Amino acid sequence: MPRGDKSKYTDKQERKADHIAAGYEKQGVGEKEAERRAWATVNKDDGGGKNPGGSGRGKDTGHPAAHKGGEKGGKASDNRSAAARSASAKKAAATRKRNAEHHANG
């Protein structure tokens, strides 16, 4: 099987790759690069191509690549001062209080 051959992938894996690629393209990544990243993600999630109906049929992949978001998050707030974070928190609390009052009266 030549490199890049997608015949061993299931329909579900192909749909998954299309969806991931569309997300990258929406972010402004080029079409070829988006497709490359998408298939790399599918391979990371599922361990490569699967035979439809083979052993392991219907097993959950766990989507490990999709769970990286939590690890990578929080970098932006890391660069902000404590005062700036505190101000944001106070503003959010005030908004929640205002909304609660509004909904209690309505």
Secondary structure as UniProt FT lines:
FT   TURN            3..4
FT   TURN            7..8
FT   HELIX           11..26
FT   TURN            27..28
FT   HELIX           31..46
FT   TURN            52..53
FT   TURN            55..58
FT   HELIX           64..68
FT   HELIX           69..72
FT   TURN            73..74
FT   HELIX           75..78
FT   HELIX           82..105
//
